[in-house]
Amino acid sequence: MSSILVPDPVVRVQNLGKVYGPFDAATIDRTGSKIGTARDSTSGSIVAAWDVSFDVQPGEALGIVGESGSGKSTVLRCIAGDVSPTTGDIRLANVEDGKVNILDYDAAQRRRLRIDQLSVVYQDPAEGLALGITAGGNIADPLTAAGWRNYSAIRTRAMELLQRTDVPIDRMDDLVRTFSGGMRQRVQIARALANNPGVILLDEPTTGLDASVASGVLDLIRSLLEELNIAAIVVSHDFRVIEMLTERCLVMHHGRIVENTLTDQLLEDPQHPYSQKLIAAART
Amino acid sequence: MTTLVSQFIAQEELTQTVLDEESKREIRRALLHAVCIPGYQVPFGSREMPVARGWGSGGLQITLAVIGENDTVKVIDQGDDEGVNAVNLRRLVTSSTGCEETTEVCEATVIQSRHRIPEDVLTDEHILVLQVPVPEPLRGIERDMRELSRMHAESDYSRMWVSLYEDKVRNGVITQTTGYPCLVNERYVIATTPIPRWDIPRLHNAEFLTLFGAGREKRVYAIPPHTIVEPLTFEDIPFEIEQNEGTQCRLCGSNTSFLVQSPSQEDNWACSDTAWCRARRTQ
């Protein structure tokens, strides 16, 4: 698979599908972008994502855009392990050299990947953080899970990460509950980076933050991605986020990928009618 | 009338049996399970006891299940053989099983205790039964039972470590005193409730079998002899036992035993293990 020009992908997703409810081949045929719905009117089943395949190269940030309900978050959550997909094959270069489909792992093995291979930054910090414990404690969690047992080493590492994510160090021992939305998001990013994961998944990382705070968080994410050479998958409905963070981009519509192209190209010259509509709407 | 009286007497004899044989067998099965998987909390069908749940009903059921006529029982409450609860439990055990009672560790084969391990060295002749109010070490961290059993199943104790971290951050020390969490046999974290930190090193590689019973929570667990018991602590924060510099027992003068302070007077320390203290004084 490897060649001189193209390195092995860090993440390889093939034929990922998630259907809620009973389904057969006809269900799949009766849904999708062309049909204009993700819900099969005959069985009532919902095809949240189907036939989703893509690669993420080392150091690359891949965007997934689409309207609400297009399946982009479903795809991300299937990779993260929060949702178990109906079908598919996901390989990570750092996990047994990409020789295993991580969907074959049991729940415990999947959770272990989340410690140091696969980090997620959620839109809602309450999902990724324990609000009732301190910022430092939230970072101590993945560190102790990875076997850190030295208190001062944990403190030092937490301090490093908070500094890197522009959280004032004197707030390190304050409960996350007392933090503003933007700061919570920074703590969530610090936590996600704790064990130097190979892949980071960002689910609408700046949605819900006001514009100035959002652009600060975006700047931070961009510089981190550049500096750490980490592979990222960014899900957003906001083209500014996609434009700023990603080089390549998937457009999803009713559970299917309708376009897989370079981000610049998508913004300048969208091919699929749905992408065109989406870009046009974002421009107005 | 005579028949009625004899019936009454027969009934009276029947009620002498606090726990029926089938129930005892069920508890012994649970205990075998617990001994085979050190530190794992085994559910058991906690029976209604003539003591209220939360007053040692779990320990009592274990004692009744493992004890026989040839055994000798010692019961202590906070190290004291003469505590009201200890006396009542001891009477209940001896009257319903016909075993002997003692206050001496060397004579006892089964020692039921709340809050202490006796100061005397226990040997492989002893079974220590501890009454446990809250068997779940993660209770303060997670409420969902399914999540708790998942955490135990996967040895996922990072949140326990985070709680120790938070304790240290907020208070400068790890404040938890009784019920200090320990890793048993390098696998399960247990609550050593209700014994003080002082007694924890004595569980490590012990000669004796320790059985924990929580009647209200319907769980038993065990530390078999020669099992590794490590209190959870960070590498750079040594585990410390309770120590009060310069204190000694006002009765026997000991400064090497676990001392408790009388609430009325400051500086009024005494051995928590009264039988041990008495023996020292009569020597």
Chai-1 contact restraints between the chains, C-beta under 6 A:
chainA,res_idxA,chainB,res_idxB,connection_type,confidence,min_distance_angstrom,max_distance_angstrom,comment,restraint_id
A,A108,B,E154,contact,1.0,0.0,6.0,A-B,restraint_1
A,I133,B,E166,contact,1.0,0.0,6.0,A-B,restraint_2
A,G137,B,V162,contact,1.0,0.0,6.0,A-B,restraint_3
A,G137,B,Y165,contact,1.0,0.0,6.0,A-B,restraint_4
A,G137,B,E166,contact,1.0,0.0,6.0,A-B,restraint_5
A,A140,B,V162,contact,1.0,0.0,6.0,A-B,restraint_6
A,A140,B,Y165,contact,1.0,0.0,6.0,A-B,restraint_7
A,D141,B,S158,contact,1.0,0.0,6.0,A-B,restraint_8
A,D141,B,V162,contact,1.0,0.0,6.0,A-B,restraint_9
A,T144,B,S158,contact,1.0,0.0,6.0,A-B,restraint_10
A,T144,B,W161,contact,1.0,0.0,6.0,A-B,restraint_11
A,A145,B,S158,contact,1.0,0.0,6.0,A-B,restraint_12
A,R149,B,F234,contact,1.0,0.0,6.0,A-B,restraint_13
A,R149,B,E235,contact,1.0,0.0,6.0,A-B,restraint_14
A,N150,B,E235,contact,1.0,0.0,6.0,A-B,restraint_15
A,N150,B,D236,contact,1.0,0.0,6.0,A-B,restraint_16
A,Y151,B,F234,contact,1.0,0.0,6.0,A-B,restraint_17
A,Y151,B,D236,contact,1.0,0.0,6.0,A-B,restraint_18
A,Y151,B,I237,contact,1.0,0.0,6.0,A-B,restraint_19
A,S152,B,D236,contact,1.0,0.0,6.0,A-B,restraint_20
A,D173,B,V169,contact,1.0,0.0,6.0,A-B,restraint_21
